[in-house]
Amino acid sequence: MKINKLYAGIALASTMILTGCGDDNEVGPTVNNELDYTVFDPFTDMSNDEYQDGWGKLAYKLSNNGLIQTISTVVGSSPTAYQNSRSDDDELEYYAGKNAFAAVPENFDSKFYKINFVDSDTFTLKVQSNNSTFNSTYDIATLDLTGVGKQPRNATTGIDTDLDYFPDGFNATFPSGSQCYIFLETPNQTFYTFSEDEDEGSMTIDEWITNQQEWYTVTNVVKEYVGLNNELPAVRYTDEDGDIIAAIRYNGLIYSASYSQEGIQEKENTDPGVSEVYCNQYNDVATKFLETQIKANY
C-alpha cells in the first residue's frame, strides 16, 4: 500500500505551502500528530435497471496509531450503495529489495504498517513482513483551493480537483479555507513495489522488454535480482518522458512495478503555476463544499 494511493484569485494565484523543510516556525496541517482528510470516489450505480452516476466518500484519520478509513455513500441508489459496490477482496501488495521481501495487505493493517509523525508536516512509514522492513519519509504538501473551480479541458496549469467530473457549465468555486494535501515519499532504501492484481501475464523479463520496445522509447535498461534471497528477476528502464518504468517476475508472472530509489523524493508536480496539479485529498472545509455540490448536481 502506498499512502499516496492512501490507495490527492483562482488556481494560478493559489498559495502553495511546501512543508517539511525544516523550519521550526512553520505550522503544518496536522494537529496533535493527526491529519484528517477525505477522498471522494465517483462510481456507477444501478437503480431501476438503469445505470446512474454515484459518489462515495472515504474519510481518513492518519496518526501515530495508524490509518482509520470510514466509507460512506454521498449519492447512490441506497445509503450503502457505494459500500456495496466495493470488493471485499483484500489484495496484497509486495515490496522487494536486495535481500528483502514483504507481502502485505493493500488495506491498512497496523500489524504491517507503522506510522510516526516527525513534525506537523512530516511522517515516516515502516512496512514490515517476512522479517523484512521498508522505510520511507513523507512530506505533506498543502495546496490552497480558495477560489479554485472546474478546470478548462485544455488547461496546462492550475489545480485539478474532483470538480473535473462535474457537468459542463458548473461554475462554483472552493470557499476560503479550502485545502488539499499531496504526500511526497522519499524512500530510505531502494525497492520495487507491485500489486497482486497488476500482472501482465506469463513471460520472461526479456520478452517483457521486447513488448515495451514495440510501443515505447526504452533506454537505460537495468536488470537485477531482488527478494528475500535475491531470487526475483527485476527490470527497469527510462521512457521518453524521463520516467522510470519497472517490472518484476514473481511466481511465473510479470508484474508492472514501481521503482523507488533511496533518498530520491518521488517525482510529482506540486506547483500549479508551472503545470496542472492533481489534488484530491481534502480538508474539512473543502470536503463540506464538495459534498454539498455533489448532492446538488447528481
N, C-alpha and C positions, 0 to 999 in steps of 0.2 A: 504494500500500500504506500502510495506517495501522498504525503499530506496535501501536496498541491492538487492530487486528483480528487484529498481530504478536503478511488475517488481517491479571482477569480473575479466675469462673464462666462461662459459656456465652455465646452471641452478644451478649446485651445488656450483659454485663460485659466484653466483649473490649476489649483495649487497642488503640487505633489510633494509629499514628505517621504524621503527615503531614509528609513530608520536603521538602527543597528550600526551606527557609525562611530560609536564610542564616546559620544558627547553626553556626559552625565546630566547636563541641563535639559536634554531633550525629553519630552514626555511622549511615550509610545501609546499604542491603542489598548494595551492590556490594563486591567485593574486587579490588583492583588493576585498577580500571576494567573490571570484568567482572561481569555478572549472569547467573546460571544460573536458569532456571525451566522448568516443564513445564506443558503443557496436555493434558488428556485429551479424547477425542472419541468419544462413543458412536455406533455405526453399525449398520446392518442387514446381517447376513452371511447367505450362503446355504450350507447344509450338508445333504446328503442330500435335496435338492429341497425343503427347508423353510427358512423364514426364522428366524433367531435373532439375539439381541442380541449385539453385539460391542463391543469398546473398542479404540481406537487411542491412541497416546501420541506427543506431539510435544515433544521436549526442545530447548530453545533455549539458546544461548550468545550473549549480547549484549555486544559490546565495541567498542573503537575500530577494530578490524579488520573489523567488520561484524556480521552476524547469521547464525549457523550453526544449521540445523534438522536434527534427527535424528528420523526417523519409524520407529515400531515398532508391533507388534501386541501388546496385553496379553492379550486374549481374542478368539479367532476360530477359523474352521474350519481355518486353517493359520497357520504363523508369519509369513506375509506377507499375510494376508487384508486387513488394513487398508490396507497399501501398495497392494495390487491394486485396492482399491475407489476410490482417489483418481484423479481425472482427471489426465492428463498435460498437458492444455492449460495454457499459461501465459497467463492472461488479462491484459489491460492495464488499468492504472488511469490516469486522466487528472487532471491538475491544471491549472486555468485561472484566471488572474487578469488584471489590467489589463496589456496588452502582454506577457503571459507564458503559455506553454502547454508542458506536459510530458506525454509518453506514456511510461509506464514499466511494466515487468512487475510484477504483484502479488507474485510470489515475489521475495524479496530478492536483489538483484544489486548488488554493491559498485560496479559501473560507474555506477549511477544513484542509489544511496543512500550517504550518508556520515554516520557516527555519531561523536560526540565527547563523552566524559564530562566535564562541567564540575566535578562533585564526586561524592561517593559516592551521591547520590540524585537527580542531575540530569544529563540528557544532551541534546545537540542533534542534530537530524536535518536533513540537507540533501538535498533531492530535486532532481536536475538532469538535464535533457534538452532537446534542441532549443534550445540556447543560453538556456535559462530555468532559474532556480533558485527553490526554495521552501524556506523555513527555518522550523523550529519548535523550541521548547524543551519537554522533557518532564520533569515532576516525578514521582517514583516514590512512590506512597502504599503503605505497608506495613500490612496488617491481620493481627493476631494471631488465629490459628484455634484456639488451645488451648481444648479443651472444646466446640468448635462441632460440632453434629451435623446431621442431616437436619432441615430447616425444616418446621414445620407448614404445611399447604396454605393456611391463611388468615393466614399471618404478614405483618405490616406493618413489622416491624423485624428486625434481626439480619443475619446473613451467609448468603447463598445460595451454596452450592458445588455441585460435581458430585454430592454426596450426594443432591441432589434427585431424581436419576434412580434411586436405589436403591429396592428394594421396600418396601412398607408394613411397618412393624414393625422396620425396621433402626434400631438404636439406638447403634451405636458412634460415638465422637467423636474428633476430631483430638487427637493427643497433644501434650504440651508441646513447644514449639519449632517448631510448625507455623505457617507464614505464607503469605500470598498477596499479590500485587502488582497495583496498578492504575496505569496510565500516564496521566497527565493532560497533555494537549497545550495549549500556548499558542503560537499562530501568530505569526511575526514579520512577517507580511504577510497581507492578506486574499485568500482564494482559494476556489474551489469544487473539489471532488473528485467524480469519478464513475467507475464501473467499466464495463468492456466488456459485462458480462452483465446490466446493470441498465436496459436500455432499456424504455420503456413504449409503444413504437410510433411511428408517423409522425403527427405533429400539430404545430400551431403552439404557441407559448407561450400565446397567449390561449385556445386550445382546452384546453390542459392546466389552466389556471386555472379554466376553467368546469367541467371534470371534478372538480377538487378541491372546488369550492364545493357540488357535489351531496352530498358526504359529510362535509366538514369545515368548521369555522369558519375562514374565510380573512380575515385582517386585515393591515394594514401591508404591502401588496403593493409590492415593489420590482422594477422591470425594469431591466436594464442589459446592456451588451455586454462580453464578456471574450475572452481568447485572444491569440495572438501579435500579430494585427493588429486586436484587438477586434472580431472578426467573428462571435463566437458569442453568440446571444441567451441570456440567463440570467434567472431569476426566483426570488424567494424571498418567503415570507410567514410570518406568525406564526399558529400554530394555537391551539386552545382551551386547551392546556396551557402556552402560552408558549414552545413550541419553534419553531425556525426550520426550515421545510420548503423545499427548493430543487429546482430542475431546470435543465438546460441542453439546448439543441438543438444536436446535433452530427451532421453528415453526414445530415441529414434526419430524424433520430430524436430523441425526447425521452428524456433520461436522468434518473432520480432522482439527486439530488446532495446532498452535504454542504456546508454553508457554514461556513467558518472565518474569524473576524474578527480582524484584527491586535490583539494584546495582550489578547485575551479568552480565558481558560482554558476549555476545553470543559466543558460542563455535565454533571457526573456526581456522584452522591451517593457519599460515602465515609465517612459516619458511620452505623454500624449502629444507633446509639441513636435516630436520627431517622426513618429509613426503611430498608427492606430493601436491602441492598447485594449485588450480584452480583460475585463474585470467583473467578476460575478459573485464575490464573497462580501456580503453587505452588512453594514452595522444596523443598529435598531431603527434609526431614522429612515434610512434607505429601504429597509425591509417593510416598514409600515406603509411607505409610499407605494412600493411595488405591489404589495398585497391589495391595497385599495384600488389601484389601477387595473390589476388583473380581474378583480371581481366586477369592475365597471365595464370592462371591454370584452370579457369572454363569458 
